[in-house]
């Protein structure tokens, strides 16, 4: 069956770095656009799209709020996608989700807390 399993996250100080990872199975990963979303604390709106990457990895797009700080990448040989988060800010605190846009499958979420 389709599975999207995340790892990573945790706590960082402002200016610090964290890495999120996601491994997928049960579908043809190499043709899937993959993305990272986040749910900010107390925000009842839909999850915010943080970054997405095309199936080949040739193109990545970012929310304005994370441009220049976050990098999405993928390894199609390992069915994995990553989100490297640098220069973290307190407003990056939230729960981050990996998603396959091919079949709307979500990871379980990973909490990221940025505080001093």
C-alpha positions in Angstrom: 0.0 0.0 0.0 1.0 3.6 -0.3 3.1 4.9 2.5 4.9 8.2 3.2 7.0 8.1 6.3 8.8 11.1 7.7 11.7 11.5 10.0 13.6 14.4 11.4 12.4 17.7 12.9 12.8 18.6 16.6 14.1 21.7 18.3 16.5 24.4 17.1 17.5 27.8 18.2 16.9 30.8 16.0 19.5 30.8 13.2 19.9 27.0 13.5 19.3 24.2 11.1 17.2 21.1 10.9 16.6 18.4 8.2 13.4 16.6 7.4 13.4 13.4 5.5 10.6 11.4 3.9 10.6 7.9 2.3 7.8 6.8 0.1 6.6 3.4 -1.0 3.7 1.8 -2.8 3.8 4.0 -5.9 6.1 5.1 -8.6 8.0 7.7 -6.7 10.1 8.9 -9.7 7.0 10.3 -11.5 5.6 12.1 -8.4 5.8 15.7 -7.6 6.7 15.8 -3.9 6.1 18.7 -1.5 6.5 19.8 2.0 3.6 21.6 3.8 3.3 23.0 7.3 0.6 23.8 9.8 1.5 26.7 12.0 0.4 26.8 15.7 -3.1 28.0 16.2 -3.6 28.3 12.5 -6.9 26.6 11.5 -6.5 27.3 7.8 -5.3 24.7 5.4 -1.7 23.6 5.6 0.7 26.0 4.0 2.8 24.8 1.0 6.4 25.3 1.9 8.2 23.8 -1.0 7.7 21.4 -4.0 10.0 19.6 -6.3 9.3 18.1 -9.8 9.6 14.4 -10.4 13.1 14.7 -11.9 14.3 17.2 -9.3 15.0 19.7 -12.0 12.8 22.4 -10.5 11.9 23.4 -7.0 9.5 26.1 -5.8 9.3 27.8 -2.4 7.0 29.9 -0.4 8.2 33.5 -0.1 8.7 33.1 3.6 11.3 30.4 3.3 13.1 31.3 0.0 16.8 31.4 0.5 16.6 29.5 3.8 15.0 26.2 2.9 16.1 23.7 0.3 14.0 20.8 -1.0 15.8 17.9 -2.7 15.1 14.3 -3.6 16.8 11.0 -4.3 14.7 8.9 -6.7 17.0 5.9 -6.3 16.0 5.8 -2.6 12.4 7.1 -2.9 13.3 9.9 -0.6 12.7 13.6 -0.4 14.4 16.1 2.0 13.8 19.5 3.4 16.9 21.3 4.7 16.0 24.2 6.8 18.6 26.8 7.6 18.6 30.1 9.4 15.4 29.0 11.2 13.1 31.6 12.7 10.6 31.2 15.5 7.8 31.7 13.0 8.9 28.5 11.3 7.6 26.6 14.3 4.9 24.2 13.3 4.1 20.7 12.1 5.7 19.8 8.8 4.2 17.3 6.4 5.6 15.5 3.4 3.1 14.9 0.6 3.0 13.0 -2.7 1.1 15.3 -5.1 0.6 12.2 -7.4 -1.8 10.5 -5.1 -2.4 13.0 -2.3 -0.7 10.8 0.3 0.5 12.6 3.4 3.3 11.7 5.9 2.5 11.6 9.6 3.9 15.0 10.3 7.0 16.2 12.2 7.1 18.9 14.8 9.6 21.7 14.4 10.1 24.1 17.2 12.4 27.1 16.9 13.0 29.0 20.1 15.8 30.2 22.3 
